[in-house]
Amino acid sequence: MLWEELTEPQFKKAIEDTGGVCILPIGAIERHGPHLPLGTDMFIARHLAKLAVEIEPAVVFPYFPFGLIPEASHYPGTVVTDGDYLMQLLDATCKEIARNGFKKIMILNAHGGNPSLLRAFAMSQMRSSRDYAVYIYDSLSSSANDPEYTKKYDELFKGYKLDGHAGNVETSMLMHIRSDLVDFEKSVNENAEPLNRLPFLDENNLYNSMFWYADFPYHYAGSPANSSAEAGEWLFNYTAKKAAAAIKAIREDTEVAKLMAEFYGNMEH
């Protein structure tokens, strides 16, 4: 169910039918090599959410175009939102979702730059009492250590490992849902291999704001040479089942609300 397509009577019923679970898909608007649209992450996140709620009922919030993406601000079209403002915007959005009756909110992420911010956002919920719970679901890591996924990935993409941004996975997924927006011929025009300009960071377990730009100044990481719409369909279907399992777990959860009430009660001192 898509929030914006429901009538007001349908909306009321949807709250009951879903157990009060709403999905907020989040990505970013950024360059995806020379061949994919700026909204790739946003398109993937929302389509994945739509597939998942066909398996496990939930309502999908409308398109949310903001994400943490300062490392791509040197390219036109990137929508950069400061981290502190993005935290406020997420908080306001979740409060509004909850005010409308959904007390369990799953933020479904499909952008590699968002996980650290989303974890910080989840922890910020502890600062003040609220009558709803936020759960973070990172679709990018959901299958990372899954043997079935890894085996199929190797079959689909012939063992090609570098696929960090605008490579086989994202290109295949866009070819499946929005082939009209993929300019595949342009994908071979730029270097997508890492430049390794700051090797000492990894060697010494260090992190710096230039970590991504040092390797991928073109904001393009991984060849999409083996991409296909068929591969994209399999990727969506497989990851949708994973997301659906998370939705089910959230709907059936009764412990988080109890612990929140206990924690907020203990804050009153």
Order of alpha helices (4+ residues) and beta strands (2+ residues): alpha-beta-alpha-beta-alpha-beta-alpha-beta-alpha-alpha-alpha-alpha-alpha-alpha
